[in-house]
Structures are given as structure tokens and as C-alpha cells.
């Protein structure tokens, strides 16, 4: 668990991920949280089925590098967004992150705080040397989060901007 000024970041267990996918507030009930209006995009559902759940279920892997970290507002006692680390560090010590804020909580600086919290946690993991991320070129809010957290743009494709933050050399 990670705590920031306004948030608690909680890594979800396999059983909690199953409840998360259901979107029936069973996860909120288990965590004693107020109900939230969240939906799961087809892309996220596919990521759960193809990658997240199998990796979290794999006991040979550290699930913290594969699970969804849900962000909980301390004042509202609600889930407001999520961040996922896309697998264990590669041979260069890099991890990749993906993230999203629920619509009603967007534009309040929460995601900048969430990414900042993960950065602080990651700095304490000796095997991690850098964080990478990709954002859609048209998603200004998403890449502003990275810029505010000192990520450097390292490249781009036709549709994506690629970012990196190095902290262990």
C-alpha cells in the first residue's frame, strides 16, 4: 500500500481483481468504500483476461508488478482511478505503467499524484532503474501527468508518444 496526500494506492489481489471486473460494487463492499461509477473498457477487459489475471495468478512472479493498483480518495472514501505496472522489470530494469482516472474525478490532479506515489514506491525497489510509458498523442491530460512527474519524451510513433523516467543508474 502507498499513501499520498489525498490518496491510498492499494494493489489488488487476484480475488479482488475478479470483483473489480464484475463492476457490481462487490469490491467496494469488501474494501469498505463508498460506491463509485466505474466502467471497464473493452481494452481493459481484454488486458485483464490476456495479461493481468494470468500474471497475478502466477506464483513465480511478484504480483505487485502485474496487478491493478486502485487509487482511493481519503476524503470521499471512493475508488477514483487505477494504475497498472505492465509486468516485472525487463533486463534494463525498466517497468512500464498504464493508468486512468474515472470520469467524474478527472481534472483534479489525482493521476499526477498517483503516478508520483508509484514513482516513490518504485525508487525503493532496487531492481527497478526506470519507468516507461506511452500516451496517445491526442491525450494531452495523460502526457501532462508524465511531464509533471519529470518524465522525458524519448520518441514517438504515428499515434503514440513514448516517455521515460530514469532514477537508478
C-alpha positions, 0 to 999 in steps of 0.5 A: 500500500502507498499513501499520498496526500489525498490518496491510498494506492492499494494493489489488488489481489487476484480475488479482488481483481475478479470483483473489480471486473464484475463492476457490481460494487462487490469490491467496494463492499469488501474494501469498505468504500463508498460506491463509485461509477466505474466502467471497464473498457473493452481494452481493459477487459481484454488486458485483464483476461490476456495479461493481468489475471494470468500474471497475478495468478502466477506464483513465480512472479511478484504480483505487485508488478502485474496487478491493478493498483486502485487509487482511493480518495481519503476524503470521499472514501471512493475508488477514483482511478487505477494504475497498472505496472505492465509486468516485472522489470525487463533486463534494463530494469525498466517497468512500464505503467498504464493508468486512468482516472474515472470520469467524474474525478478527472481534472483534479490532479489525482493521476499526477499524484498517483503516478508520483506515489508509484514513482516513490514506491518504485525508487525503493525497489532496487531492481527497478532503474526506470519507468516507461510509458506511452500516451496517445498523442491526442491525450494531452491530460495523460502526457501532462501527468508524465511531464509533471512527474519529470518524465522525458519524451524519448520518441514517438510513433504515428499515434503514440508518444513514448516517455521515460523516467530514469532514477537508478543508474 
